[in-house]
């Protein structure tokens, strides 16, 4: 959980306070199940408000940014009936396949703009609950995402935004008209009353409830802005709104986003509605980037402190193999793939008795870069790509930028600090200005 407080200064906003809290998630059943108790989100939210105290007390608006889906089954009061199912979850592969069989891939892409996959598709998770937890399904009043849950906790109202709804397989992503797809919902017997209201990202489902505002130390009862997906808001924070502009985020996951003037769906990547008007974003995700580097460090370089590994060993390995040929190949699915019906696994191929750990690490970097490069090559056939890519994230260093220019796409890379928190704050400001009639 990350929380920031921003102050409006002339025509810009500036961060004046920041805090974060870590919490554990549940990964089990040989890594196929991944979920979290939503109460941990609430506890972290309260803890962050306490840590920011005086600054948070003066808040005029609270805007949400979240990883999605964070799929949560809730009763009529918003209480979770089951742990929130996360993007890494793989339990609903059979249900994802069933959705494709019933609706048809052409219809799904044309209307929802996304191929159903386990973990990344809310409808697949919903059907898994229906098939395996009939009592939970029967008592569920609303199925929503992480921001649906938090917005209801704060305001008492259920809502979701288009960037989050895009990956439900139930939203009209191609039209982006704030409506659920009645035909697909009906095909699986789902009442639209069990889905949250879709509103614009800068819209508000209500104000923080009086009693909760006091508990959080808020002197007012600020409006809650529904916000959106964290990667989309990160792009928004950098002004990625012109078709062909691209951003590459390097963190626990690696995400490449390209701005589109029209919805161009493909089974090879996700499409999300942008928070900017009449824009869509591709979302091409590698589930394990920082996770992969940390796995490599623990397994092959366990004697090294993290600072030495990331500050010295990794740059030397990358630069040492940047211009040299290597037969070693890394297949990058250490945490599976969002774009496959099968549980893909990572592999090192082409090893010999002379293969060093430096060559292995360089092969890992090269494999990750080429994976993202495949997306840029595909999307470049439908929109003219900008000659530069904004790059950011904690798993980034100069040697990795050189690797991207060599193995991902030969263009200019601009290192710039994106922030989903800032993107959310910009939506909060937009809401306040529209509410004031400015």
N, C-alpha and C positions, 0 to 999 in steps of 0.2 A: 504494500500500500504506500503510495506516494501522495503527499498533500503539499500544495503550495499556496501561498497568499500573494496576490498581485495587486499593484496599485496603479490606477490610471494616471498618467502624466502627459498632459497635452493630448497628442494623438497617438500615444503608444501606451503600452503597459509594461511594468517592470516588476520582477519578483522581489518581494521584501521578506519572505520567509519560506523555508522548505524543511520538511521532515519526512522520514520514511520508516516503515515498520515491516519486518519480515514475518512470514507465517509459513507453516508447512502444508503441503498438499498430500493427498493420498494416491500412491501409485502401487498397484497390486495386480494379482492374477497374471503373473509373468509380464508385467508392464502394459497389459492391454487395457486396464481400467485406470483412469486418472480423474479424480474429483476432489472437492474441497467442501468443508462445512462452511456455509455462508455466514455463520456466526463469527467466524474469524475475520471476515470483512468488516462486520460491525464493530468488533472489538478493536481492530486496527484503526478504524475511522475515529472512534472515541479517543483512543490513545494519541492519535495525531492532533486532534483538536486540543487536547490537554497540553501537548508539547508546544503548540503554537499559541495557545492561551490568548494573550492580549491582542495579537494580530487577527486571529480567527474571530474573536469577539465582535469585531467591527465589520464583518463580511456583509456586503450588500446582496451577493448572489453566490450560490454554490453550483458549480458546473462539474459534470461527471465525465470521466474518461475511463474506459475499461477494456481489458482483454475480452475477446468474444470467442465462442458463445458464453461460457460461464452459465450453461443452461440450467435453469432452476425451476422446479415444480413447487408452486406455492398454494396455500389455502386462501380463502377469501380475505383473511387478515394479512396476507403477505408472509406468513410463516413458512419456511422451507419444509417440505415434506420428505426431502431426500437430498444428499449432497449435490452441489452444483457440478455438472459434468463439464470437463474442461476440453480445450482444443486438442490435447494430446491423446484423448480417450479413443480407444479402438473397439469398444464392445459392440457397436451397432453396425458392423459391416454388413450383416445379413439384411438389416432393415434398410440400409442405404441402397443395396442392390434391389430390394423390393420396390423402393420408390421409383427407381429407374425403370424397372419392368412394368410398373403400373402406369406411370405418367409418360414415359418415353424421354430419351435423352434430348431429342430435338425440341420438344415442348419445354422441358426444364431449362435448357439453355436460352431459348427464345424469350421466356417469361421471367424466370427467376435468375438467369444469367450465371448459374453455378451448378456444377455437378455434385450431387449428394455424396458425401464421404463420412465415414465414422468420425466422431469428434467435432468436425467442422460443420456439420449440418444439424440444425436443431430438430428438424422433422425426424431424422433418423434416431436421435436420442429420445424424442418423444415416443416414437413407436417402440423403442426398446423398453421404455418404462411400461407402456401399454401391454406389451407381450410378457414381461417378466415380473412386473410389480403392479398387478391389477388393482390392489387396494390403494396404492399411491396414486395411480391414474384416476381412479374413481373419485378420490377426495381432492384432486387438484382443481382449483378454481381458475388459475392463470399459469401458463407456461411463459417464461421470459428469460432474459439474459441478466448479466451482473448488474447493469444499470437499471433494469426493471426492478430488481430486488432492492437495490439501494434507494432508488427513487421512492418506492412504496414505503420503505422503512422511514424515510425522512418526511414524506408528505401524506402518506395514506392513499396515494393514487398509483395505478399501474400505467406504465408507458414504455415505449422503446423508440429508437431513432432509426432512420433508413440505413445508416452505415452498419448498424448492428443487425437489423432485420434482413439485410442482404443475404446472409448466409443461413437463413432458416429453411430455404426451399419452399417457403410459404408466402414470400413477399414479391410483389411485382417490381423487381429490381430494374428491369429494362425500362419500364414506364416511370418508375420512381414517383408515384402519385399518392403516396401515404396510404395505400390500400393493400390488404392481404389478398391473396389469390384464392377466390372462392372455389374455383374448380378443383384445385389441388387439395384444398382443405376438405372438400366434400368427398373426394375420392378415398380419403382415409377416415371419414366419419368424424372430423374435427370441427367443432363449433367455433366460429370466429369469436364468440363471447369468451372463449378460454385463451384468447391471445390479447396481449396488451394493445392499447391505442398507439398507433404510429404517429409521431409528430416530428416536425422539423428539428434538427439538432439543437437549435437555439431556443426551442420551445420549452415551456415549463409545465409540468403536471401539477404544480402547486408550491406552497411555501412550507418550510420546515415547521413541523407541528410544535406548538407552544411548549409542551412538556419536554420534548426532546431537545428543542433549542436551548432550554435552560440547562439540561443535562450536558450538552455540548459546550456550554459557556458562551453561547451566542446572545448578544444583547438585543438583536432584532430577530425577526422570523424571515430570513432571506428566501427569495424564490430559488427553487432548485431547477437548474437547466439540465435536460436529459442528456446532452452531450453526444458522445459517440465512441466508436472504436479508437483505441489508442494510436494505432498506426495511421489512421486517417487524420486524426487530430494533430499528430506530429507533422504530417505533410502540410496541413493547414497552417501550422505555426511558421512554416518556411515560405508560405505563399505559393505552394505548388498548385496552381490553378490554370495554367496555360497548357493546352494539349501538347504532349510530347515531353513535358518536363518530367524528370525522374528523380527518385530518392532511393537510397540504399541504406537501410538501418542495420547496424551490426551490434547485436546484443546476445541474449540467451538464444534467441532465434535470429535468422537473417531474413529481412523482408525487402523486396524491391517493389516499389510502387511507380506506376506510370499514369499520368493524367490523360484522360480520354474525353473527346468532345461528344462521343456517342458511346452507347454500350456495345462493346465488341466481346461477346462471351466466347469461351473456349473450355474444353474439358481439362486443359493443361494449367489453368490458373484460376484464381478467384477474381470476381468483380465485386467491388463495393461501391455503393453510392457515396459520392463525395459530400462533404458538408457545404461545399461551394455549389452555387446554383448551376444546374444543367451540366454537371461534370460527373464523371465516374473515375474510379481508380482501379487499375489492376492491383492485385495483391498476390505476390509470388513469394511463398514462404518456405524456407528450409527450417525444419523444426529444431535442428541442433547446429548452432554455430559456436557460441560461447560454451555451450554444453560439450561440444565435440572437442574444443581445445582443452577444456579442463579435464575431460576424460583422458585425452592423450597425455597430459601432464602427469596425472596420477598414475597411469599405467606404465609409461615409458620413461618418465623423468621424475620419479617420485623423490629422488634425493635433492631436487632443486626447489628452493623457495619460489613462490608464485612470481615474485618480482623479478627474479633471475630468468625464469622461463619466458615470461612475456616481454621483458625488457631486453634480453640478450639472446637467448637460445632461439626463440621463434623468428626474430628478424634475421639472424645469421642463417638459419635453415632456409628461409624464403629467398633471401638474396643470393645464397649460394647455389640455388637451383633455378633461379629465374630465367637464365639463358641457356641452361644445360638440358639435354634430352634425358628423359627418365621413362623407363618402361613401367614404373610403379603407378598404379591407378587406384584412386579412392572412390568408392561408391558411397555417396554421402548420407544414407538413410539411417543414421544412428538412432534417431527417435521416430522412424517411420516417415510417411509422406502423406500430405493432405490431398494428394491428387491421384491416389491409387486405391482401388478396392481391395488390394492385397496388402498384407503386413510386410512391407519392404524392410530389408535389413541392410546395414552398412557392411562393406567389404574392403579389404586391401587385396589387390590383384597384382601379379607380375613380380612378386618378391623373389629374390635370390639370396644366396648365402652372403653376398656382399652388400645387401641393402642395409643402410644405416637408419638410425632413428631420425636423423636430419632429413633424409630423403623421404621417409614416411610422412613426416610433418609437412614437407613441401608438397607432397602428393595430396595430402588432405586439403591444404589451402587451395591448390590448383583445382581439385574436384569441386570444392564449394564455389569457387569463382566461375567455373564453367557451367555449373548448374544455373547460376543466376544469369549468365550470358545467354543461355538457351532461351530464357524468357525475353530478354531484350531483343534478341534476333527475331523471335516470333512476333512480338508486338510491334516491332519496327516495320513490319510488312503492312500494318493497317494505320499507323500514324507516324508522321515524321518525328524522329527522336531529337531532342535537344542535343547540342554538342557538349553538354556537361551533365554530370550527375552529382547531386548533393549527397554526401556521405556523412554518417554520424554514428555514434554509439560507443559504449564502453569497451567493446571487443575490437576496436580499431586502432591501428598505429601506422606510421609512414610506410613500413615494409608491406603491410597488407594493401595499402593504396597502390603501391607499385605493382603488387600482384594482380589487383583488379584491372589496372591499365594493360597488363600483359595478357591475362587469361580471361577476363570477364568482358570488357569492351574497351577499345582503344579510344578514349576521349578524355576530357578534362574532369578531374574529380575535385570538388570543392568541399572541404571539411567544414561542416557547419553544425552547430549544436541545435538539433531539433528538440521539441518538447511537447509531448502530449498534454502536459499540464498547461503550457502556454496556449496551446490550441483550445483547450477547454475554457481557459480564462478569456480568450478572444470571443468565444461563443457567449460567455457570460456577459461581456461588455455589449455584444450585439443585442442580446435580450434586453438589457437595461436601457439601451438607446431606443429600441423600438417601443418599449413600454412607456418611455418618456415622450414618444412622438418625435424623436430627433431624426 
